[in-house]
Amino acid sequence: MLKRDPIFWWASGIFVAALALFAATQDQSWLTLMIASYLLRPTLASLGVGRKRIDERQMTIHYRSGNIAFAVMMIVCVIAAIKLAAEDNHAFELFDMAIVVGLAAKALFNVILVKDFQKAPSKIITSVGLLIALFGFLEGSPPFQDKLMDALPGSAIAFIGLLSGKYPRSIAMVIFAITAFLITMIFRRGLDWTSTVTALIVGVPLIFAARYLFRQGKIDSDSEPQGTT
């Protein structure tokens, strides 16, 4: 049975707005509103907003159905990307982009929602570093030694992530600088959808991790006992 609470009425209003937008413009942006109306309640509940308006049984159903839906969406994107690539249609890159963004977002929120902000920055930095190393290795030119060299920058970031727990404020400043450098290098190749999404995938997790490392370092320094005279 539907719960007719404020979230229900907000979702209903967004859905009606989506239908009105499509009827008036025939523009595909109406899909954004339709998705927002459908995912409003489970998304708010997952973020800890409005959880008093949803019981544990509903949370379990949303969790299971969300995981199944995510898996189905990934499979469809893979099939579509393979089909377009076989037809030599470069639109397959959009589906590749959707897959990478989806997996990266899921991995990031899996770490964030645990709310262990002492270990989360290290895990995020290390994961991003390994991801950069993997792409560097796969995209690198043969021979094998050159591919390893292309993987070194990402490996270095992963190593820095392992040290972040010991030197949080220093590592935070290093990560801010690395992020700025990486984003600059990404956009030097051109300003397009691929560059923008790549910058977001790399930049957002690193900035989040650096911010919490800096805050952690400040808390640690404030909590140190003051010297006596």
C-alpha positions, -999 to +999 in steps of 0.1 A: +000+000+000+013+034-009+022+058+019+006+091+012+032+112+031+051+144+019+076+123+000+048+106-019+032+139-029+066+153-039+073+123-061+038+125-076+043+162-084+077+155-101+061+127-121+033+149-133+058+176-142+077+150-162+046+141-182+038+178-188+073+185-200+072+157-225+038+167-237+049+203-242+084+199-256+089+162-267+123+167-252+141+137-236+150+156-205+115+145-192+132+112-184+153+129-157+122+140-139+105+106-143+136+088-128+138+114-100+101+107-091+106+070-090+139+070-070+131+099-047+120+078-016+147+051-018+175+076-025+164+098+005+163+068+027+197+056+016+211+090+024+195+090+058+168+116+050+132+107+058+141+073+072+114+076+098+089+075+069+100+041+057+102+008+076+129-018+076+110-041+053+107-014+027+144-006+031+153-043+024+130-044-006+146-012-020+181-025-014+175-058-031+155-044-060+181-016-065+209-041-067+190-062-092+181-031-113+217-019-112+230-053-125+203-054-152+213-018-163+250-028-164+242-058-186+221-038-210+248-012-213+274-038-220+253-055-247+245-021-263+282-011-262+293-045-278+266-041-305+276-005-314+313-014-314+307-043-338+289-018-361+319+006-358+296+032-342+316+052-317+284+059-298+294+028-278+317+051-258+286+067-242+276+033-228+312+026-217+310+060-199+277+050-182+292+017-170+323+034-155+303+062-138+278+037-124+305+014-110+325+043-096+295+059-080+285+026-064+320+020-051+323+055-037+290+055-019+298+020-005+327+036+013+310+068+022+278+053+037+299+032+061+307+065+077+342+054+087+358+087+078+392+077+092+396+047+068+375+060+039+400+085+024+428+060+023+405+034+005+392+060-020+427+074-029+441+038-032+412+027-054+414+057-077+452+052-080+448+016-089+421+025-114+444+051-131+472+025-131+449-001-147+438+023-175+474+035-179+486-001-184+458-011-207+460+021-228+498+022-229+518+013-259+539-018-262+564-030-252+556-043-218+581-021-200+564+010-215+530-002-203+544-006-168+558+030-170+523+043-180+509+025-149+535+042-125+516+075-119+484+056-107+505+032-086+522+062-070+488+077-061+477+043-046+509+042-025+502+078-013+467+065-003+483+038+019+503+065+037+474+089+042+464+075+076+498+085+091+502+119+076+466+131+069+472+169+065+503+166+044+488+139+022+456+160+018+477+189+004+495+165-020+462+150-032+447+185-038+477+193-059+476+160-078+439+164-085+444+199-099+472+186-121+452+156-133+422+176-142+443+202-160+460+174-180+426+158-188+411+190-202+442+198-222+432+170-245+400+188-253+367+198-237+341+171-245+319+146-227+346+121-223+370+146-207+343+159-184+332+125-172+368+114-167+376+145-147+345+139-125+354+102-120+390+111-110+384+145-093+353+140-072+366+110-051+401+125-047+387+159-036+363+142-012+392+121+003+415+151+006+389+172+023+383+145+050+420+139+054+425+176+060+397+177+085+410+146+102+445+161+105+430+192+120+410+172+146+441+152+154+462+183+160+435+200+181+432+169+203+470+167+210+477+175+247+491+210+252+526+212+266+530+223+302+554+250+313 
